Amino acid sequence: MLSSGAMSAAGKLRLAFFGTPDFSVAALRALRGAGHDIARVYTQPPRPAGRGQSERQSPVHRAALAMGLEVAHPPTLKDAGVQRAFAALKADAAVVVAYGLILPKPVLDAPLLGCLNIHASLLPRWRGAAPIQRAILEGDRETGVTIMCMDEGLDTGPMLLSESAPVAADETAGTLHDKLAALGAKLILRALDGLAAGALKPRPQPKTGVTYAAKIGKDEARLNWRLDAAVLERRVRGFAPQPGAWFELPSGNDTERVRVLRAAAVETAQGMPGMVRDNLLTIACGRGALRPLVLHRAGRAPMPTDAFLRGFKIKPGTVLP
């Protein structure tokens, strides 16, 4: 239990917050809304983005400024000066949500209650960078959120709380992202209250069932027609809305990349993998066929496949690369 001097007069905690993408914003807003004292927000530095490559602040950076919070974006936390500045905050705890940089031991050890991580899986399944996408790609029926006390390992620290969430049959990475962000925001409030009151005790992660959610590779989103249609349908959902599963269509003497935002796996007479089987753009796969339902060409708005085919004729029998 925290001593009375370690908490604000209102009984709320003094926190540091570490986060960068949209997924982190829900937790930041929840902590602020609950009245916790957020001493400083740490996020990744602004990055070049867009056609003009102008520097763009992270979603957490923008949200924190809108709340009137102090923001720091050091390129590394290994710098001794950055570590001293963090320790000087005298934070009761740090909350870490998809920050993107490794927290060295001096940072992990500085807060009184340590550093708590909101991780988007039921640990120890899907430790690592891309747990939301990997859960969909592997066909998991259930995932969730774990609140973990951070150590120096990769998502190996003891757990405080976890709660499961179903993965719907039509779940995309985008819808699951939003579901788990909201769940994580709810759980971190419970975890902080319980930890501060001495009502929650960290428990080690199970030693069995460990899997790793590797970062999504650039070529993974390309649809390989030799794979089963069910696998490709999960790839469409796992990469929607970003980066978007894609394939190439013949276009004149060249090919054009087309993103698939929704698709269905269907049973059909087998053909050569990549062969267009009908006027609905049903494409033969290693087993079954994939029928794209929503397509997106570069520079155009996404559109249903029937509308796409009115402007881009693809004859049955065409074999896609």
N, C-alpha and C positions, 0 to 999 in steps of 0.2 A: 504494500500500500504506500502511496506517496505521502510524504509529510505535508502538513498544511502549508509550509513555506514554499513547496515545489509547485503549488497550483495558484492560479489567480484567485482574486477575492470572490469571483463568481463560481469557483469550483471547476473552471475549465483549464485545459492544458495549454502550455506554451509549446508550439509546434514549429518545426521546419517541414517544408513540403518539397518533394522532388518529383517532377513529372514533366512530360513533353507533349505527347500527342493528344488528340481528342479524347481518347479513353481515360485520360487522367483528370479531365476537367470536372466530371461529375463528382469525384471524390473531393476535389478542392472546394467546390461549391457547397458540398454537404458539410465539410469541416467548418467552413466560414459561417454557414447557416446555423450550425449548432452552437456557435459562440466561442469556439476555440480561438486562442490568440495565435495567429500565424505570423511568426516573427520574420520569416523570409521564405520566398519561393525560389527554388533552384530549377532551372530548365536548360535545355540545349541552346547554344548560341543561335542567333538568326542565320538562316541559310539562303543562298541564292535560289530563287524559284520563279516559275512562269517563263513566258517567252522573253521578257526583258531581263531575266536573271537578277532582278532586284532582291535585296535581302528581305526575308520574310520572317517575322517572329513566330515562334511555335504557338499552337493553340493555348497551351498553359500560360505562356508569356502574356498573350493578349487578354486572357480571362483574368489573370492576376492584376494586371494594370487596371482593368475595368473595375475591380474590387478595391482599388487603392492600396494594393499590397506591394511590399518591397520585392524586387526581382533581381536575382543574380544569375548570370549565365556563363560561368567559367568554362573554358574549353577542356579542363581537366580538374579533378579533385585531388590529384597527387601533389599539387603545389602546397608547400608548407604554409604559405601565407593564406591560401584559401582555407586550409584546415584550421588555422588559428582563428580566422574570422568566423568559421562555423562554430567552433567550440565556444567562442565569446557570446554566442546567442543564448547559451545556457538553456537549451531546449529540453523540455521534459521528454519529448519523443520526436522522431522524424517519421513521416509517412512517405513512402516511395511507391510510385505508380508509373511503370513504363518510362523510367527516366532516360535510360539509354547510355549511361556511363557507369562504370564499376565504382562502388563506394569502398575506398580503402579503409583499413582497420582503424586509423585515428578518427575517421568520420563515423564509422559504425559504433565506436565505443563512446563517443562524446555525449549523446543524449542520455538522460537518467534512465529512461525505460527502453533505450535502444532504438533501432530503426525497424519499422514495420512495413512490410511489403504487401500490396494487394496484387495477387497473382491470379490470372484468368484461367485456372484449371483446378481440378481436385488433386492436389499434390499427393504422391510423387509422380502422377501421370502428367506428362507434358511440361516438364521443366524446360526453361529456355525461352527463345525469342518470339515464337509464333504459335502459342497454344490454341488460340481461337481457330486459326486456319487448319492446324493439324487435326484438331478434333473433328472437323467436318470432313477433311480429306480422308480420314481413316474410318469414317462411318460411325463414330461414337454416338450412342443414343443419349448419353448424359455427360455433362461437364459441370462446371461451377466455378466458384471463387474460393481461394484460400487466403487467409490473413496469416502471414508468416513473420517470425522474428528473424531478421537477416543475419547471416554469418558470411564468411569469406567464400563460401562455395556458390555454385550456380543453382540457386533456388533450393538449397539443401537445409535451410534453417528449420527450427522447430515451429510447429503450427499452433495458432491460438484459436482460430475459428475456421470453419468451412461450411459452405452451403451449396447444394447441387442445383442444377438447372437442366431441364430437358433440352435436347437438340431436336427440333422439329424436322420432319421429313423434307420440308421446303426451306429449311434454315440456310441463310447465307452468312458469310463472314460479317457483313454489315449489320444484319439483324441480331446476330449473336453478340457482336461487339457492344451494341447498345444495351442489350439485356444484361450482360455481365458487368458493364460499367455501372449501371444502376445498382446491381446487387453488391458490387464492391463498395460503393459509396455507403450503402446501408450497413454492411458488415464492419467497416472500419470504425464507425461510430460506436458500435457495440463492443468492439475489441478494445478501443481506448478506454471506454468507461469501465469495462471489466478488469483490464490490466491495472488501471489507476487505483481501483478499489481493492485490488488483491483477490478478486473473484475468479480470474482467469489465470491458468498456469500453462506455459508452453509445453507441448508434448512432441516427442520426436516423430519425424515422418516414418511411415512404414518402410522397411528395407526391400520389400517386394513391390512389383508393379511400376518400377521406375521407367519412364520413357522420356525422350528428349525431343522438344519441338524446335528443330533447326530453323534458322532464318530461311525465308522463302527465296529460292534461287531464281535468277532471271529467266531461265528456260523452263521452269516447272509449269508456268501458265500456258505454255503451248500445248494444244491438244494433239496427242499422238493417237491416230486412229487405230493402231494395232492393239491398244488397250481395250478392256471391256467397257461397254457403254456406261455401266453403273459407276465405274471408276471415273470416267470423264464427266458424268453428271455431277459427281461430288466435287470435281475440280472446278466446274463452272460455279457452283455455290460457294466453294471455299475461297475463290478468288474474286468474288463479287462483293462490293463494286470495284475494288482495286486489288491487284493491278488489272484484273479482267482476264479470264481465259480467252485464248485467241487461236485462230487458224488463218491460213493464207488462201485467198481466192485468186484464180487466174484473172488478170486484168490487162487486156491487150497483150503486149510482149513481156509483161512483168507480172508480179503478184501484189495483192493488196492485203494488208493485215486487217482482220475483222474480229472484234471482240464479241464474245457470247456472254450475255448477262443472265439469261435464263434458258434452261434446256430440259428436255425430258429423255430418259432412257426408254427405248421401245424395242419390242421384239419384231423382227422382220426377217425375211429370207436373206440368208447370208450373201454377201458380195465381197469383192476385194475391199480391204480396209481403206477408207477414204472415198469410196464411190458414192455419189449422190444417187439415192434409190428412187426418188419420186419428186413430184412438184412441190412438196412441202419442205424440201431441203433435208430430208432424212438421210443421214450419213452412216454408212456401214462401218462397224468397228470390229475389233478382234472377236467380240461376242456381242450380239445385239446391235443396236444402232442408236445414234444420238440425233435428236430432233431439236435444233435450236429454236427457241421461242421469241427471244428478244436479242437483236443484233445491234452493234454499234460500229460504224465506220468513223475513221479519224475525221474530225472537223464537222461531223454531223450529229444530230440528236439521235439517241437510241430509238429503235422502232421495232414493232412486231415483225416477225419473219415474212408474213404475207405482204406487208407494205414494202419491206426491203426488196423482195423478189419482183415487185412491180417495176422497180427502177434498176434492178441488177439481175438479169436473166441468168439462171444457172440450170442447164439442161440435165435431166436424169442421165446417168452414165458418165458424167464428169467425174474424174478422179482427182481429189484434192491432195496437195502435197503433204 
